[in-house]
């Protein structure tokens, strides 16, 4: 996603640098050498200044806008390193989705703890697969900030890349939707994976009834969790909630992880098969802890947690739908 958003900014005519973390040296070197970006499969615009971790200090002090697209478990560390290097008036754009596993903070709360000015933060939400952003496919996104003028500024940058962005001040709703959609995608994926093992007993195609019910339950969970945190239900029913949930269930790591669980793999085997971060796993436990604090029930998260704890997917889904 970081590479895709760098391409989006370059298309808007902005001077753009793509910064890698200490884990991205190989990707940055490939781009600097004129080879395709390893994850996106395309060559980056020659105007994009690709910089490894060691070169951050050469770029950040003069930067007007920092876009963060690292995983949620690495966000706090990255922000702690970047914040002292960036100028005091920088705008922070956050594409990271999920709660911090240790503190249960949202991305905007992680940023506020380091930079102290939440008004300079814009959260990106909505269904936006990185390859489609690169291809220029029509995309709807949401820009959320307590300062709507900053959100609108970001929306105008996204426009030239074929991204139709709406703005909102419902930061809580957008962040909770972005995190919980991964949890629900695992639950929906488990239903699909079950079809691969149980079709000899039940003549069905991909457990469509169960998938639809779990999708609906997960969306309702999302609404309860968001409103408990001060978010708005209209956000959950829009692109940031229902839209992002739909596209995540269609594919991606979390949906695929759920399919593997439903097909009979253990959580450990499924993680090894996926081979990269599955943010819905820590997000499940974070969501349940937050729900306990707020006194709300989360159907999809309970089903996923049951399987992560060693339970059978069929039993977990059946219990969830009762």
N, C-alpha and C positions, 0 to 999 in steps of 0.2 A: 504494500500500500504506500510506503514511503516513496518508492520509485515511481509509482503511478501518479502520486500527487506532485512530484517534482516535474513530471511531464506536463501535467495540467498547468502548473505555474509558468513553465517555459512557454506554453502555447498562448498564455495570456500576455506574453511580451515582457515578463519580469525576469530580472537577473536572478538565477536560481542555482543553489548548490545542494547536492545530495550528500548528506553526511552519514557515514556508517558508524555503528557502534564497534566495540572491540571484537564483536562476533561477525562482523560483516566485511572483513578485509578482502576475502576472496571475491565477493560480489563487487566491491568498489574497484578492485584491480581489473576485473573483467570489463567493467564499464569504461574505465580509463584507457584500457587497451583497445577499445573499439569493438569488443565482443558483446553479444547480446546480454542483457540483464538476466542472470540465472533463473530468477523466478518469473519474470515477465516474458522472456523469450524475444525481446525486441532490443534494438540498439537505442540508447538514449540520445536525445538531441545533443549535438556537439557543443551547444552553448551551456549545457548543464555542467557545472563545476563539481565533479565527483571528488569527495575528500574522505580519507580514512580517519579513524578515531584520533590519531596523533595530530591531525591538522585542524581540529575544531577551533582552537584559539585564533587561527588565522582568518576565520570566516565570521564567527559569531558576533564579535563586538560591533560590526557595522550592519548587522542584519536587522531589518524592520519587522520581519515575520518569521517565527519558528514553527514549523509543522512537526508534530510529534506523532509517529506511527509505530512505536515500539510496542511490545506485548505489555499487558497490564502488570505482570510480575516484575518487569524491568523498568517501569516508568519512573518510580521514585528515585532509583539510582541515577538514571539518565538526567532527570530534571535537576537533581542535586549537583551534578557536574556541569550542566549547561547554564543554569541560572547565574552563577557568578561571572560567566563569560559574556552573557548577553547584556545589551543595554537596558536601562531602566524603563524605557518606553516601548519595548518590543511587544508585539501582539503574539499571543500563544494560540496556535490552532491545534486542536487535539483530535486525532483519528483513533487513538487507543480506546478499546472497548473492554470494560470489565472492572471489577473491584480489586483493590490491592488486597492480596490474600492475607497479609499480616494485620493490617489496620482496618480493613473493610471500607477504606475511603474510595470515593469515586475519582476519576482522573482530575476533575476540576478541583477537588479537595486536596489531592496530592500536589497540584500546582500551587494552590493558595498557600500551602505550608512552606513552600520554598520561595515564591516570588511575592507573596503578600498582597497581590492586587487581582482579585478574581474578575474585576471589570475588564481586564485586558485579555480574557480567555474566551475563545470560541470553540464550541464542541461540534464536531461533524457527526451526523447520524444519518440513518436511512440506508436503503439497499444500494450498495455501490461496490460491485466486484471489481477488483483492480484491473483485470484484463479488459473489461468493458470500458473502464475509464480511459485506458490507453488507446483502445480502438475507436473512441469517440462515439460509442453507442449511446442513444438517449438514456439519460439517468436522472432520477429525482433524488435529491438529498435535502437534509435539514441542517441549517446553521443555527446553533443555539448559543446565546450569550445574554448576560444581564444588561449589556450595552447593545441595543439593537442596531445601532449604527455600525458597530464592528461586524456584527453578523451580516448585515447587508453588504458591507465592503467585501467580505469573503464570498458571499453569493455572487457578486459581480465578477470576481476573479474566476469562479467556476464556470460561468456562462460560456465563454469562448470554447470550452472543451465539450460542449453539448450537455452540460450538467445544469438542470433546472432546479435551483435551490430556493426553498422557502426559509423564512427566518422566524425565530421564536425566542422568547425569554425563558421558556420552560427547560432550563438546564437539567433539573432533576429528572424530569420525564424522559428526556432524550438519553441521558446517561444510563438510567435504569433499563430502558428498552434495549439499549445496545448491549448491556451485560446479560440480561435475562434471556434474550433471544437465543443465545448459545446454549443455555440450559434446555430450553424447550426443543431446540433442534436435535439435541441428543435423544430426548424422549420420543420425538416423532421418528427419528432414525431407527430407534429400537423396534418400533412397530413394523417398519419396513424390513428390517433384518429378520424378524421373526417369520416372515412369510417364506424365507428361504428354507426354513427348517420344518415348518408346520403345514405346508401345503398338501402333504400326503394325508393329513387328517382333516383339513378344512379346505374346501375348494374355493379359494379366494385369490384375489390378485393384490399382493402387496399390503394386505390388511388395511385397505383404504378407510373403512369405517373407524378403526381404532386410531389411525393417523389423523383423521379429521377431528375426532373428539379430543385427542391430545393437543392438537394445534389450538383448538378453542379453549381448552383448559389452561394451556400455557399463556395464551393471550389474556385471559381473565386474571391469572396469577400476576402477570406483568402490570395490569391495571391496579390491582390491590397494592402491590409493592410500591408503585409509583405514587399513587395518591397518598399512601401513608408517609411518603417522604416529601410531600408538598407538590408533586407533579400533577399534571392534568390528564384526564382520561382521553381528551381529544388528541393528545400527542401519541398515546398508545395506539389509537385507532388509525393513525396516519402513517406516513412513510417511515418515520423513525421507529414505530412499533410493529404494526401488522406488516408493513412493507418489508422491513429488514428481516423480520421473522420468516416471511414467505421465502425470500431468496436464500436465506441460510438453511432452511429445510430442504431446498432443492439440491444443494451440494455443499461443498466446503468441508473443512476438517471436522466440525462438530457433528454435522449430520452423518458424515461417513463413520465417525467414531461410534455413534449410536447404532448404525447399521451393523457394524462389526460386533457390538455387544449383543444385539438381537440375534445375530447369526451364530452365536455361541462362543465367541472369544471372551477371554477374561479382560478386565480393564487394562492389565499390564500388557497382554498380547495386543490389544487394540491400539494402545499408545505406541508400541513398537512398530506396528503396521503403518500407522499414520506417519510416524517419524518426525513429527514437529509438535509444537505447542497446541494443546486442545484446551482453550480457555474456558470452555463450559465445565470442565472438571472442578477447578478451584472456584469458579463462579457459582456452582451448585451449592457448595458448602457455605460460601459467603452469603448467598441469597437466603438460605435456611436460617442462618444466624440472625440476619437482619429481619427476617420475617418473624422469628421468635421474639425479638425485641419489640416489634411493632404489633404483635398479636394478630398476624394474618396467616392464612394457610396457603401453601404453594403446592398444588397437585403435581405438576410436572417435575419440580425439583425433588419431591419426596420419592417419585418413581425412579428418577436417575440415581439418587443417593442410595436407594435400596439395592440397585444393581452394582454400584461402585463399592458397596459394603459386602458383596458376595452373593446377593440374592439372584434369583432367576428372573430374566427379563419378562417372561410370560406372566409370572405371578405378580411382578411389580406393576405391569401395565393393567392387568385385570383388577388389581386392588385400586389403582388410581381411577379407573373408570366407573367403579361401583358408586 
